[in-house]
Amino acid sequence: MRATEKKKKRRWLRVTGIVLVLLLFGIGAYAFSVYKSLTNAVETMHQPIDRTKSDKRAEQVSLTNKQPFSVLMLGVDQRKGDKGRSDTIIVLAVNPNNKSVEMLSIPRDTRTEIVGHGTVDKINHAYAFGNEEMSMNTVENFLDIPIDYYVKVNMEGFKDIVDAVGGITVNNDIDFTQDGYRFSKGQVTLDGKKALAFTRMRHEDPRGDFGRQLRQREIIQGVLREGASLSSLAKYQSIFSALGNNVRTNLTFDQIKDIQKNYRAAANNVQQMSIKGNGAMINHIYYYIVPDAEKQRIQKELKAQLELK
């Protein structure tokens, strides 16, 4: 090989090497930026409560050891000067062994004991009386299972989360109009404002609050799908910002990492549960009454999912 050719080859290898180094540096810087933004968002989201472990567990659940766990999701219409009520109450029972999540929506008008308040009232009033801690204790008592963690979402700001992931697509099973938007039956693509309207409709739905719960679950699953997609990597700053502004949880950053690492397969198999009861007027107030036999059925299924004796 002539000296000129060798020189050109060395120059090409040098240029290629520099480009590779720059690419690796760029990828490393991007990864660090994503990691830093995520940790900042989780620190903002983290809101510990004075509740070290559930009374329904002998020992605190271990995410590192891949034990089944539960999460209480609270959707709160939180406006300025009003902390609101938890109009959306969803329990997730996550089991990594059978790779599934059972999702139960509890109607907000469900009549039950408000633990720590000494009253029998609508279950969504627990948050108004005693924030996340009273909500967790009340749902625990109602379902007779441990509630290990909570995630609270400000529904007024939920539209920001939907917009941050670039909008979502859901399956709508009923034609209706809400807040000036028309939602046709079938697949519907929603931005943040439409998603909020989609979750709030219940008066046009013959199923009442149950139809509303179904739409709420569609929204949650739509956000999870879009948030997990590769296209969302380019939107990470707006996603983390929206989460930090509108979500609070007692999960720590390390616990969230454990869930992502040890429970990922379960998230692909979400099974929706329903709770049956009847509406009734008591002292001129509407309540949703769940019979004892129905409560026992739900409790048994959730205990099996959480592998409780």
Sequence and secondary structure as in RCSB ss.txt:
>XXXX:A:sequence
MRATEKKKKRRWLRVTGIVLVLLLFGIGAYAFSVYKSLTNAVETMHQPIDRTKSDKRAEQVSLTNKQPFSVLMLG
VDQRKGDKGRSDTIIVLAVNPNNKSVEMLSIPRDTRTEIVGHGTVDKINHAYAFGNEEMSMNTVENFLDIPIDYY
VKVNMEGFKDIVDAVGGITVNNDIDFTQDGYRFSKGQVTLDGKKALAFTRMRHEDPRGDFGRQLRQREIIQGVLR
EGASLSSLAKYQSIFSALGNNVRTNLTFDQIKDIQKNYRAAANNVQQMSIKGNGAMINHIYYYIVPDAEKQRIQK
ELKAQLELK
>XXXX:A:secstr
  HHHHHHHHHHHHHHHHHHHHHHHHHHHHHHHHHHHHHHHHHHHB   S  S TT SS   TTTT  EEEEEEE
E  BTTB   EEEEEEEEEETTTTEEEEEE  TTBEEEETTTTEEEETTHHHHHHHHHHHHHHHHHHHTS   EE
EEEETTTHHHHHHHTT EEEEE S EEETTEEE SEEEEE HHHHHHHHH  TT TTTHHHHHHHHHHHHHHHHH
HHHSGGGGGGHHHHHHHHHHHEEES  HHHHHHHHHHSGGGGG EEEE    EEEEETTEEEEE  HHHHHHHHH
HHHHHTT  
